[in-house]
Amino acid sequence: MQNSTPASRPRIGIPVRLSSSADPDPRVAKANGLFEDIVDLVRDGGGEPVLLTPELVEDGLFAGDRRAGTPGAIDGVVLPGGGDLDPRLYGEEPGDTLYDVNPEQDRLDIAVARGTIDAGLPLLGICRGHQLLNVVYGGTLTQDMAQGTVAHRNKPSGGGGRWAWHEVAITPGSRVARLYGAAADPALGSSDAVGVKIASGHHQAVAQVAPGLVVTAVADDGTVEALEDPKRWVVSVQWHPEVLELSEAQRQAPFRAFVEACRG
């Protein structure tokens, strides 16, 4: 853990999860546990986590404007994983494969995302956060992915741990590449996409990419694995960089890099 005092740490907002771990669907408790892991990694990476509740957001969290030099209550935001977005948000009727659709959670996460973007703050979306950003920018989602050549989630009774593991190809020089260090830096002399092995656990995916976003990582089956706004520090990944099955160095690296971006 870094030795920075709390006052020198960038304040990283993370919208709380509003669904109870007592929900009989085990995916809810899993998402809530990953939320706690993200909070710990932000803190260990040198940031000061700020848990964003609906009340806090309504009280003028984004009153400051980073671009105008007026400080707000936070310096950046991580949008964590969780349940499915209401498909009505992207113009579709709900299918029968959805889980943990929570309108209050949707309202909170969307308000935080839009406020962060408007304030010019760095923003990192993870899994649901990746999908939510695509919807906020005007894109759509696949409500339930068909089985393909890449496994994006493990079957509940299939064994092999909590995650499906596969590689993604990351665009060199992209912000998501920089989250993963010099190995993804085109200054090393290669323009080829860099392969990174990731932990995957999702049944939905980006369908139509929103205007204003670019794809900066894909799986072998073409699944959109990362998106960025080339005009702002807005990055999202479909995978879970926070999982305990990774080494501590692998878990901490992208969060340390994101905290450094928030210092700017």
C-alpha positions as CSV (number, residue, x, y, z in Angstrom):
1,M,0.0,0.0,0.0
2,Q,1.3,3.5,-0.8
3,N,2.2,5.8,2.1
4,S,0.3,8.8,0.7
5,T,-1.8,10.7,3.3
6,P,-5.5,10.7,2.7
7,A,-5.4,14.4,1.8
8,S,-3.0,13.7,-1.1
9,R,-5.0,10.8,-2.5
10,P,-7.2,11.3,-5.5
11,R,-10.8,10.8,-4.5
12,I,-12.3,8.0,-6.6
13,G,-16.1,7.7,-6.6
14,I,-17.6,4.3,-6.8
15,P,-21.5,4.0,-6.9
16,V,-22.7,1.6,-4.3
17,R,-24.5,-1.7,-5.1
18,L,-28.2,-1.4,-4.1
19,S,-29.2,-5.1,-4.4
20,S,-28.9,-7.2,-1.3
21,S,-26.5,-10.1,-1.0
22,A,-29.4,-11.9,0.6
23,D,-31.0,-12.2,-2.9
24,P,-31.3,-15.9,-3.8
25,D,-29.5,-15.4,-7.1
26,P,-25.8,-16.1,-6.2
27,R,-24.7,-13.6,-8.8
28,V,-25.8,-10.7,-6.7
29,A,-23.6,-11.7,-3.8
30,K,-20.8,-12.3,-6.2
31,A,-21.1,-8.8,-7.6
32,N,-21.3,-7.3,-4.2
33,G,-18.1,-9.1,-3.2
34,L,-16.3,-7.8,-6.3
35,F,-17.5,-4.3,-5.4
36,E,-15.6,-4.6,-2.1
37,D,-12.5,-5.9,-3.9
38,I,-12.6,-2.8,-6.2
39,V,-12.8,-0.5,-3.1
40,D,-9.8,-2.2,-1.6
41,L,-7.8,-2.0,-4.9
42,V,-8.6,1.7,-5.3
43,R,-7.3,2.3,-1.8
44,D,-4.2,0.1,-2.2
45,G,-3.5,1.9,-5.6
46,G,-3.2,5.3,-3.8
47,G,-6.8,6.5,-4.1
48,E,-9.3,7.5,-1.5
49,P,-12.6,5.6,-2.3
50,V,-15.8,7.7,-2.0
51,L,-18.9,5.5,-1.9
52,L,-21.5,7.2,-4.0
53,T,-25.1,6.8,-2.8
54,P,-28.2,8.3,-4.5
55,E,-28.4,10.9,-1.8
56,L,-24.8,12.0,-2.3
57,V,-25.2,12.3,-6.1
58,E,-28.3,14.3,-5.7
59,D,-26.5,16.8,-3.3
60,G,-24.3,18.2,-6.1
61,L,-21.4,15.8,-6.3
62,F,-20.3,17.2,-9.7
63,A,-20.6,20.9,-8.8
64,G,-17.0,21.4,-9.7
65,D,-15.7,21.3,-13.3
66,R,-12.2,19.8,-13.8
67,R,-11.8,21.5,-17.2
68,A,-12.6,24.9,-15.7
69,G,-10.2,24.3,-12.7
70,T,-13.0,24.3,-10.1
71,P,-12.7,21.2,-7.8
72,G,-15.6,18.9,-7.1
73,A,-16.0,16.3,-4.5
74,I,-14.2,13.6,-6.5
75,D,-11.4,13.2,-9.0
76,G,-12.5,10.2,-11.0
77,V,-15.0,7.3,-11.0
78,V,-15.0,3.5,-11.3
79,L,-18.3,2.0,-12.5
80,P,-18.3,-1.6,-11.1
81,G,-20.1,-4.8,-12.2
82,G,-23.5,-5.9,-11.2
83,G,-26.9,-7.0,-12.6
84,D,-28.4,-6.4,-16.0
85,L,-29.5,-3.0,-17.3
86,D,-33.2,-2.5,-18.1
87,P,-33.3,-3.1,-21.9
88,R,-35.8,-0.3,-22.2
89,L,-32.9,2.1,-21.7
90,Y,-31.6,1.1,-25.2
91,G,-35.0,0.7,-26.9
92,E,-35.7,-3.0,-26.4
93,E,-38.3,-5.0,-24.4
94,P,-36.9,-7.2,-21.6
95,G,-36.3,-10.9,-22.5
96,D,-36.5,-13.8,-20.1
97,T,-32.8,-14.2,-19.5
98,L,-32.2,-11.0,-17.4
99,Y,-31.2,-11.0,-13.7
100,D,-31.2,-8.4,-11.0
101,V,-32.7,-5.6,-13.1
102,N,-32.8,-2.7,-10.5
103,P,-34.2,0.6,-11.8
104,E,-32.8,2.5,-8.8
105,Q,-29.3,1.1,-9.6
106,D,-29.7,2.1,-13.2
107,R,-30.6,5.6,-12.2
108,L,-27.7,5.9,-9.9
109,D,-25.1,4.5,-12.2
110,I,-26.3,6.5,-15.2
111,A,-26.4,9.8,-13.2
112,V,-22.8,9.1,-12.0
113,A,-21.6,8.2,-15.5
114,R,-23.2,11.3,-17.1
115,G,-22.0,13.6,-14.3
116,T,-18.4,12.2,-14.6
117,I,-18.3,12.7,-18.4
118,D,-19.8,16.2,-18.2
119,A,-17.3,17.2,-15.5
120,G,-14.3,15.9,-17.6
121,L,-13.2,13.4,-15.0
122,P,-11.5,10.1,-15.7
123,L,-13.9,7.2,-15.8
124,L,-13.3,3.4,-15.7
125,G,-16.1,1.0,-16.4
126,I,-15.9,-2.7,-15.5
127,C,-18.3,-5.4,-16.9
128,R,-21.7,-3.9,-16.2
129,G,-20.0,-0.5,-16.2
130,H,-18.6,-1.2,-19.7
131,Q,-22.1,-2.1,-20.9
132,L,-23.7,0.9,-19.2
133,L,-21.2,3.4,-20.8
134,N,-22.1,2.0,-24.2
135,V,-25.8,2.6,-23.5
136,V,-25.2,6.1,-22.0
137,Y,-23.4,7.1,-25.2
138,G,-26.3,5.7,-27.3
139,G,-25.3,2.1,-28.1
140,T,-27.1,-1.2,-27.5
141,L,-26.5,-4.5,-25.9
142,T,-27.0,-8.2,-26.7
143,Q,-29.4,-9.3,-23.9
144,D,-28.1,-12.9,-23.9
145,M,-25.1,-14.1,-25.8
146,A,-25.3,-17.2,-28.0
147,Q,-22.7,-19.9,-27.3
148,G,-19.7,-19.3,-29.6
149,T,-16.1,-20.1,-30.0
150,V,-15.0,-18.3,-26.9
151,A,-16.5,-19.1,-23.4
152,H,-17.4,-15.8,-21.7
153,R,-18.9,-17.4,-18.6
154,N,-18.7,-20.7,-16.8
155,K,-21.8,-22.8,-16.3
156,P,-22.9,-22.7,-12.7
157,S,-22.3,-26.5,-12.3
158,G,-19.5,-26.7,-14.7
159,G,-16.6,-26.5,-12.3
160,G,-13.3,-24.8,-13.2
161,G,-13.8,-21.9,-10.9
162,R,-15.9,-18.8,-11.0
163,W,-14.5,-17.4,-14.3
164,A,-14.0,-18.2,-17.9
165,W,-10.5,-17.3,-18.9
166,H,-9.5,-16.2,-22.4
167,E,-7.3,-13.8,-24.2
168,V,-8.2,-10.4,-25.6
169,A,-6.3,-8.4,-28.2
170,I,-5.7,-4.8,-27.0
171,T,-4.9,-2.0,-29.4
172,P,-1.4,-0.7,-28.7
173,G,-1.2,2.9,-27.6
174,S,-4.8,2.9,-26.3
175,R,-5.6,4.0,-22.8
176,V,-6.6,0.4,-21.8
177,A,-3.2,-0.7,-23.1
178,R,-1.5,1.8,-20.8
179,L,-3.6,0.4,-17.8
180,Y,-1.7,-2.8,-18.5
181,G,1.8,-1.3,-18.7
182,A,4.7,-1.0,-21.0
183,A,4.0,-4.4,-22.6
184,A,1.2,-2.8,-24.5
185,D,3.1,0.3,-25.5
186,P,3.7,0.7,-29.3
187,A,7.0,2.5,-28.4
188,L,8.4,-1.0,-28.0
189,G,8.4,-1.3,-31.8
190,S,5.4,-3.4,-32.6
191,S,2.1,-2.2,-34.0
192,D,0.4,-5.6,-33.4
193,A,-2.4,-6.0,-30.9
194,V,-1.2,-7.2,-27.5
195,G,-2.8,-10.3,-26.0
196,V,-3.8,-10.2,-22.4
197,K,-5.5,-13.1,-20.5
198,I,-8.5,-12.0,-18.7
199,A,-11.2,-13.3,-16.3
200,S,-14.6,-13.2,-17.9
201,G,-18.1,-13.7,-16.5
202,H,-20.9,-12.1,-18.5
203,H,-23.9,-13.2,-20.5
204,Q,-24.5,-9.9,-22.2
205,A,-22.2,-7.8,-24.4
206,V,-22.0,-4.7,-26.5
207,A,-24.1,-5.0,-29.7
208,Q,-24.1,-1.7,-31.6
209,V,-21.1,0.4,-30.5
210,A,-22.2,3.9,-29.5
211,P,-21.2,7.0,-31.5
212,G,-18.3,8.7,-29.9
213,L,-16.7,5.4,-28.6
214,V,-14.0,3.3,-30.2
215,V,-13.2,-0.4,-29.7
216,T,-9.8,-0.9,-28.2
217,A,-9.9,-4.6,-27.3
218,V,-11.7,-7.7,-28.8
219,A,-12.0,-11.4,-28.1
220,D,-11.2,-14.0,-30.8
221,D,-15.0,-14.2,-31.5
222,G,-15.3,-10.5,-32.1
223,T,-16.9,-9.6,-28.8
224,V,-16.2,-6.0,-27.9
225,E,-14.0,-6.2,-24.8
226,A,-12.9,-2.6,-24.3
227,L,-14.2,0.9,-25.3
228,E,-12.8,4.3,-25.1
229,D,-13.8,7.9,-25.8
230,P,-10.9,9.4,-27.8
231,K,-11.8,12.9,-26.6
232,R,-11.9,12.1,-22.9
233,W,-10.3,9.8,-20.3
234,V,-13.2,7.3,-20.5
235,V,-12.3,3.7,-20.7
236,S,-14.4,0.5,-20.1
237,V,-13.5,-3.2,-20.1
238,Q,-15.8,-6.2,-20.3
239,W,-13.6,-8.3,-18.1
240,H,-12.8,-8.3,-14.3
241,P,-9.3,-7.0,-13.5
242,E,-10.1,-7.2,-9.8
243,V,-10.5,-11.0,-9.4
244,L,-8.7,-12.7,-6.5
245,E,-7.5,-15.5,-8.9
246,L,-5.0,-13.0,-10.4
247,S,-1.7,-12.2,-8.7
248,E,-1.6,-9.1,-6.6
249,A,0.6,-7.3,-9.1
250,Q,-1.8,-8.1,-11.9
251,R,-4.8,-6.9,-9.9
252,Q,-3.2,-3.7,-8.7
253,A,-1.6,-2.6,-11.9
254,P,-4.7,-1.2,-13.7
255,F,-6.0,0.4,-10.6
256,R,-2.7,2.1,-9.8
257,A,-2.6,3.4,-13.4
258,F,-6.2,4.7,-13.1
259,V,-5.5,6.5,-9.9
260,E,-2.5,8.1,-11.5
261,A,-4.7,9.3,-14.3
262,C,-7.0,10.9,-11.7
263,R,-4.1,12.8,-10.2
264,G,-4.0,14.8,-13.5
